[in-house]
Amino acid sequence: MPATLEVRCTEEDCELDMFEMHYTYDMPDEVGVADFSCPYCEQTESLEAIEL
């Protein structure tokens, strides 16, 4: 099954609390949270993975 990554935005003024990304099998293993930006506030440094 392809990987799923749950991410939260920690930017104080951002209204988005979390989102989930679903990868395809073609996504390289080294891709992580640092490669994306928040879809709401567009910040990159404020994203962190949610560990369940």
KEKE-622686 format. One record per residue (C-alpha): residue in three letters; x, y, z. Coordinates in steps of 0.1 Angstrom, whole numbers, plus 5000, padded with zeros to 4 digits. Example, Ala and Ser with C-alpha at 12.3 -4.5 7.8 and 13.67 -1.06 7.14 Angstrom:
2
ala512349555078ser513749895071
***
This chain:
52
met500050005000pro501450354992ala502650575020thr500350815038leu501851115056glu499851325081val501151675085arg500351965108cys501152335103thr502552505134glu502452855120glu500753065146asp498553265122cys497652965100glu494052835102leu494952485089asp495452235117met496351925097phe496251755063glu496951415049met499051335018his498751005000tyr501850904979thr501850684948tyr504250394945asp506550614923met507350864951pro511050844960asp511750714996glu513751025005val510651265000gly509451405034val507751695050ala510551935042asp509751895004phe506252045008ser504552375018cys501352435037pro498452465012tyr496852735033cys499652975044glu502352845020gln505052825047thr507552535045glu509352565079ser506152535099leu505252185087glu505851875108ala504851515105ile502251375129glu503451045144leu500650815154
***
